[in-house]
Amino acid sequence: VQLQASGGGLVQPGSSLRLSCAASRFSLDYYAIGWFRQAPGKEREGVSCISSSRGRTYYADSVKGRFTISRDIAKNTVYLQMASLKPEDTAVYYCAAKVTGYSNNTYFLPIEYDYWGQGTQVTVSS
């Protein structure tokens, strides 16, 4: 199982970014995928997740209405579209996979996830 996160960068407040999480050696049909972030001096927190079967989604209150998680099964890739970015969104963003089988459950705690990709830095600053 491998996860490759990409798409981070330095942007101004109010801008948009799309993060990608490319999965290899496993099928998204049987894994829930979560996006997490960790700012300096803070604990890793859940941002969004998507279930394996019907793509049920869940968002942290802090990003609801601004971030959208989606997936492309054919490309085995999960995306996090981030809009109206704020300085407080600055963090290293990670994607993670949880073995669920064919399930519509979502999972939001880092400890629940089995595999992690490397992070991608998102900096929102003027």
C-alpha positions in Angstrom: 0.0 0.0 0.0 1.4 3.3 -1.0 0.0 6.8 -0.9 1.5 9.8 -2.6 0.2 13.3 -1.6 0.9 16.3 -3.8 -0.5 19.7 -4.7 0.5 21.8 -1.8 2.0 25.3 -2.1 2.1 28.9 -1.0 -1.1 30.8 -1.7 -2.8 34.0 -0.6 -5.8 34.0 1.6 -9.0 33.4 -0.4 -7.2 31.3 -2.9 -7.8 27.7 -3.9 -5.7 24.6 -4.1 -6.3 21.0 -5.0 -4.5 18.3 -3.2 -4.1 14.8 -4.7 -3.6 11.5 -3.0 -2.5 8.8 -5.5 -3.0 5.3 -4.2 -1.0 2.4 -5.5 -1.0 -1.4 -4.8 -4.6 -1.3 -3.5 -8.1 -0.4 -4.6 -10.1 2.5 -3.3 -13.1 0.2 -3.4 -11.9 -1.4 -0.1 -10.3 1.5 1.7 -11.6 4.6 3.3 -9.3 7.6 2.6 -8.8 10.5 5.0 -7.1 13.8 4.8 -5.5 15.1 7.9 -3.4 18.2 8.7 -0.8 19.1 11.3 0.3 22.7 12.0 3.5 23.4 14.0 3.0 22.7 17.7 -0.5 21.2 17.2 -1.8 17.7 17.0 -2.8 16.1 13.8 -6.4 16.6 13.0 -8.9 15.2 10.7 -10.0 17.4 7.8 -12.1 15.1 5.6 -12.7 11.5 4.7 -14.5 9.4 2.1 -15.8 5.9 2.5 -14.9 3.0 0.3 -18.2 1.9 -1.1 -20.6 4.8 -2.0 -18.1 7.6 -1.4 -19.8 8.9 1.7 -18.0 12.0 2.9 -17.4 13.8 6.2 -15.8 17.1 7.0 -14.4 18.9 10.0 -16.5 21.9 11.0 -13.6 24.2 10.3 -13.5 23.3 6.6 -17.2 22.5 5.9 -18.4 24.5 2.9 -14.9 25.3 1.7 -13.3 21.9 1.1 -14.5 19.1 -1.0 -13.2 15.6 -1.0 -13.7 13.4 -4.1 -12.2 10.4 -5.8 -11.5 9.1 -9.2 -11.7 5.3 -9.0 -10.2 4.8 -12.5 -7.2 6.8 -11.5 -7.1 5.4 -7.9 -6.8 9.0 -6.7 -8.5 11.0 -4.0 -8.7 14.8 -4.2 -9.1 17.5 -1.7 -10.3 20.7 -3.3 -9.7 23.6 -1.0 -11.3 27.0 -1.5 -11.5 30.3 0.4 -8.2 29.3 2.1 -7.4 31.0 5.4 -4.1 31.5 7.2 -5.3 29.0 9.8 -5.4 26.3 7.1 -1.6 26.4 7.0 -0.3 23.0 7.8 1.3 19.9 6.4 -1.5 17.8 4.9 -1.5 14.1 4.9 -3.6 11.4 3.3 -4.2 8.1 4.9 -5.9 4.8 4.1 -8.0 2.5 6.3 -8.8 -1.1 5.4 -12.6 -1.3 5.6 -13.7 -3.7 2.9 -16.7 -2.6 1.0 -18.2 -0.2 3.6 -19.9 3.2 3.7 -18.5 4.1 7.1 -16.3 7.1 7.6 -13.4 7.5 10.0 -12.0 10.6 11.4 -9.3 9.8 13.9 -5.7 9.4 12.9 -5.4 6.3 15.1 -8.0 4.6 13.0 -5.9 4.6 9.8 -3.5 1.9 8.7 -1.4 3.6 6.1 -0.1 7.1 5.6 1.5 9.0 2.8 4.1 11.7 3.1 2.8 15.2 3.8 2.4 18.1 1.5 2.9 21.6 2.8 0.1 24.2 2.4 0.9 27.7 3.4 -1.7 30.4 3.3 -0.2 33.8 3.7 -0.3 37.3 2.2 
